[in-house]
Amino acid sequence: MLSTAIIIATLFYALLGIVVFVASFILVDKLTPGELWKEIIERQNMAVAILAGAVALGLSMIIAAAIHG
């Protein structure tokens, strides 16, 4: 059965992963030339949207592997 400590640890690591992901994605957004969200939303640039999605998937896999150990 799941104990309270396990549930709290799971929530902590999930929150930690989300915070690291958001910080990493903001850093990638700042390092890329131009405005990423403006390109995706206003100009409907599908290539930039696919690139942003690939970056998000890559970051999430790296963060999950780092947290999992």
Secondary structure, DSSP 8 states (H G I E B T S, - for coil): ---HHHHHHHHHHHHHHHHHHHHHHHHHHHHSSS-HHHHHHTS--HHHHHHHHHHHHHHHHHHHHHHH-
